[in-house]
Amino acid sequence: MVTLREPKERTTMWHATSHCKHCGACVELGIRGDYCPNVLKPSQVILSPQGYGPARNIVSFTGGDMYCCYEFYVECFKSIKREFGDDLWIHIETNGYGLVPKVLEELVQAGLDSVWLDMKAYSKEIYHKLCGTDNEHILELPARIIDEGLTLEVVLLCIPELVGLNEISKFGELLSSVDKDIPIMLLAFFPEYKLRNLRPPALNEMVKAYEILRSYGLRRVKLGNVHVFCSHDELKELVKKYGLEVF
């Protein structure tokens, strides 16, 4: 069941939020939410295991990043494309570790259309602390993914005193050198599991990180996990004062 058909260039979560903020108010209450884009009819918004939103013509592989075992995905992608062609786009969420050149090429040939790239950290030392490995080829992926003709969105996570403003600035420089129209989702970190000792970012830190990315000429930046760093009333003021895009 598809309730919203998207072109390939919009096969991202970043673009999804321009059609729906996923609050479900139009379905549950019969009213539009405060930040509703007023694009969809309530009949296009359905309830899924992940919450309310439209059913788009996208098959998305998220979580459990296993692209080092790419053979499974190659066969899966080929099966989807044989059955549906470009009626269904194939989108993956990945930290990029498994997307070495050979694997990326194989996935593209099998039918991959779109990549959500979670870049974690820019500095080698911080990346190793978070992920236990090197990130040299991951920093090269945005350019390589675009060169392959894929739709790309990048996710950055703001973690104060770890992936802070200096790291965000380095990412801004890197991504702007590739393409200033890359959709970027800047997420606020919240403490979980082995990172419970770290604090979430404050409102002023998230605004500053947003401004840093925009200062590099990046035109498509949105803030996410907004509830972590500001209240509903503060969010209204943010949107009004800065024209921030949120999701």
N, C-alpha and C positions, 0 to 999 in steps of 0.2 A: 504494500500500500504506500503510495507516494502522494503527499499533499502539497509539496513544493518542489518544482523542477528547477534545478540550477544549471548554469553553464559551467564548463570546466574551470574557468578562471575564478569561480566563487566556491570551489569545493574546499572550504576551510571553516573552522569554528569561528574565526575572526569575522568572516562574512555572515555566518549564521545569525550573529547577534544584531546585525543591521536589520533583520526581519522580525526578530522575536527576542525578548529579554528573558523568556522562559519562566515567568512568574506564575502563569496559569490563571491570572485574575479574570481574563475574558471568558474562561471556561467555568471557573468556580463561582465567580461573583457576577458575571455578566457585565463587567466594566473593564476599561483599559487601565493597565498599570501606569504608574507615574512616568515611566521612561519608555512606554510602548512606542515602537516606530510607526504604528498605525498602517501596517502594510498587509497583514494577513487577516483573513476572516477567522472567527473563533472555530469554525468547522475544520480549518486547516491545522489547528493546534490539538495535539493528542497527548495522552499520558503514556509514557514509556517507563521502564525501570529506572531511567536516569532523570525523570521529571517531565515537565511539560515542554512542548515545542513542536515544530512541523516535522513531518516525515519527509526528509529530502532524498533525492535520488543518488545517494552516496552510501557505499559500503565502507565503513570505517573500522580499521583494526587498531584497537587501543589497548594500552596496558600489556604487561607480559611481553616486553620487547624481545623477540627471538629472531631477529633478522640475520644472525649468524647462521641459523638453520634455514637458509633462504629457499631451499628446495621445496619445502612445504608451501611457502607463499607463492612461488612460481606456479606450481600446479593449481593452487587455489585461484589465483588471479586469472590464469588461462581459462579455467572452468567458468568463472563469472563472465568473462568477456565473450566466450563462446555462446553462452546462454542469453546474454543481455546486450552485448556490444557496448556502445556509448550511451545506452539508456540508463546505465548505472556507472557512476564514477567510483574508482578505487582510491581510498585515502588511508594513509598509515600515520600513526603516532609513534615517534621513535626518539631516542636520545642520540641516534646517529652512529653509535659504536659499531653496529653490524653493517653499516652502509659503506663499506670499502668500494672502490670503483667497480670491481667485477660484480659484486652483489647488486649494486645500484643499477648497473647496465642490464643484468638479468631480470630484475624486477620491472624495469621500464619496458623491456621487450615482452614481458608477460602481461602488461596492461596497466601498470601503476600510473595514476594520474596526479596524485597530490600528496604532499608530505607536511606533517606537523613536526617540526624539529625543535626538541627541547634541548637547549644548548648548555644548561647547567651552570658553567663557569668559564671565563675566558682564560685566566691564568692557569698555567700547567699545575702549579702547586695546589691551588684551591680545588681544581678539578680532580686531581689525584686524591685529595683528602675526602671529597664527596663520593667519588665513583671508583677509586682504586685503580685507575688506569690513565693513559695518556689521551689528550684531546687534539693532537696536531691535525689529524685528518678530519676531525669534526669541524674545526674552524674553516676548513676548505669546502665543506659541504654546501653552504648556501649558494655559492657560485656554481658548483658542479650540478646541483639540483636544478637550478634555473637553466643552465646550459643544456640539460637533458629535456627541456621543454615541459617540465613539471610545474604545477602550481605549488608555491611554497608559503608556509606561515611559520614564524619563529616564536617560540615561547621563552621568555626570560623570567627568572624567579629572583625577586629582591629579598635577600637575606642579610639583614644588618650585621656588620662586622665580619661577614664572610663573603657573600656576593653582594657587596655594597655599591655605592655610587661610582667608585673607581672602575669596578668591573663593568657596570652598566655603560659607563662612558666608552670603555674599550669595545664593547659590543656595538655601540652606536657608530663608532668610527669604522669598524669592520663591515657592518651591514650596509651602511650608507655608501661604501665603496663598491658594493655589489649592485644594489638597486634600491633607490630611495622609496620605492613603492612596495617593498616587502611588508606584508601585514605582520605586525608585531603585537603579541599579547604580553604585557608586563604584569606578572602575577605577584601578589603579596604572599610571602611565606607565612605559614602558621606552624607552630611547633608540634611535631609528632615523632613517635618511635625514637630513634637514636639522636634526634635533633631537638629533643624537648628542652635542652638547656639553653637554646637560643631563643631570642625574642622576635616577635613579628615586627615589621616596619611600622613606624609612625606615619601619620597622615602627611606631615611635611616632607618626610623622606620619599614617599611614593610620588608626591607632586614634583619634587626635585628630580627624581629619576625619570619621570615623564618628560620634564623640561629638557633634561640632558639629551634624551633620544631625539626629541624634536629639534634641538639645536644643531644636530648633524644633518638636518634636512629630511629626516625620515617623516613621511607624510601619513603613514597609517599605523598609529600607535593607540592601543586601548589599554585601560587599567582593568585588572581582574581581581577576584577575591576581595571586593571592595568592603564587604562586611568586616573584614579583619582589621581595617585601619580607620574606618569612619562610620558614623551613625547615619541614619536616613536623612536627617536634617542637614548634616555636614555634607552629605553627598549632593543634595540639592544646591547648596552654596558652591560646591566645587564645580559642578556642571555649569552653573550660571557665571561664575567668576572666570574660569579658565577655558570653558568650552570643551572640557575633557570628554573623551569617549570612554564609556564604561561598558562592561558586559557581565 
